[in-house]
Amino acid sequence: MPSYDFACERCGPFVARRALAQFDQPAPCPACGAQSRRALTVPASGPTRRRAAPAEDAGYRRLAHGGACPCCP
């Protein structure tokens, strides 16, 4: 079951797991029980291709220039 983001007018945002057939229906807020509408969010795109690890940890060498020269593979 996918997770959807909702926004309660009283309590704020929350996430609820819903069946695909219920994607457009309001969900009860877990804190106060009020029916809440889905919030517009950016869809998840899966794992990222880059990591935030420092270059030394990844085994890469730092370049002293832009990298658009014959010495840089």
Secondary structure as a PSIPRED ss2 file (coil, helix, strand):
# PSIPRED VFORMAT (PSIPRED V4.0)

   1 M C   1.000  0.000  0.000
   2 P C   1.000  0.000  0.000
   3 S E   0.000  0.000  1.000
   4 Y E   0.000  0.000  1.000
   5 D E   0.000  0.000  1.000
   6 F E   0.000  0.000  1.000
   7 A E   0.000  0.000  1.000
   8 C E   0.000  0.000  1.000
   9 E C   1.000  0.000  0.000
  10 R C   1.000  0.000  0.000
  11 C C   1.000  0.000  0.000
  12 G E   0.000  0.000  1.000
  13 P E   0.000  0.000  1.000
  14 F E   0.000  0.000  1.000
  15 V E   0.000  0.000  1.000
  16 A E   0.000  0.000  1.000
  17 R E   0.000  0.000  1.000
  18 R C   1.000  0.000  0.000
  19 A C   1.000  0.000  0.000
  20 L H   0.000  1.000  0.000
  21 A H   0.000  1.000  0.000
  22 Q H   0.000  1.000  0.000
  23 F C   1.000  0.000  0.000
  24 D C   1.000  0.000  0.000
  25 Q C   1.000  0.000  0.000
  26 P C   1.000  0.000  0.000
  27 A E   0.000  0.000  1.000
  28 P E   0.000  0.000  1.000
  29 C C   1.000  0.000  0.000
  30 P C   1.000  0.000  0.000
  31 A C   1.000  0.000  0.000
  32 C C   1.000  0.000  0.000
  33 G C   1.000  0.000  0.000
  34 A C   1.000  0.000  0.000
  35 Q E   0.000  0.000  1.000
  36 S E   0.000  0.000  1.000
  37 R E   0.000  0.000  1.000
  38 R E   0.000  0.000  1.000
  39 A C   1.000  0.000  0.000
  40 L C   1.000  0.000  0.000
  41 T C   1.000  0.000  0.000
  42 V C   1.000  0.000  0.000
  43 P C   1.000  0.000  0.000
  44 A C   1.000  0.000  0.000
  45 S C   1.000  0.000  0.000
  46 G C   1.000  0.000  0.000
  47 P C   1.000  0.000  0.000
  48 T C   1.000  0.000  0.000
  49 R C   1.000  0.000  0.000
  50 R C   1.000  0.000  0.000
  51 R C   1.000  0.000  0.000
  52 A C   1.000  0.000  0.000
  53 A C   1.000  0.000  0.000
  54 P C   1.000  0.000  0.000
  55 A H   0.000  1.000  0.000
  56 E H   0.000  1.000  0.000
  57 D H   0.000  1.000  0.000
  58 A H   0.000  1.000  0.000
  59 G C   1.000  0.000  0.000
  60 Y C   1.000  0.000  0.000
  61 R C   1.000  0.000  0.000
  62 R C   1.000  0.000  0.000
  63 L C   1.000  0.000  0.000
  64 A C   1.000  0.000  0.000
  65 H C   1.000  0.000  0.000
  66 G C   1.000  0.000  0.000
  67 G C   1.000  0.000  0.000
  68 A C   1.000  0.000  0.000
  69 C C   1.000  0.000  0.000
  70 P C   1.000  0.000  0.000
  71 C C   1.000  0.000  0.000
  72 C C   1.000  0.000  0.000
  73 P C   1.000  0.000  0.000
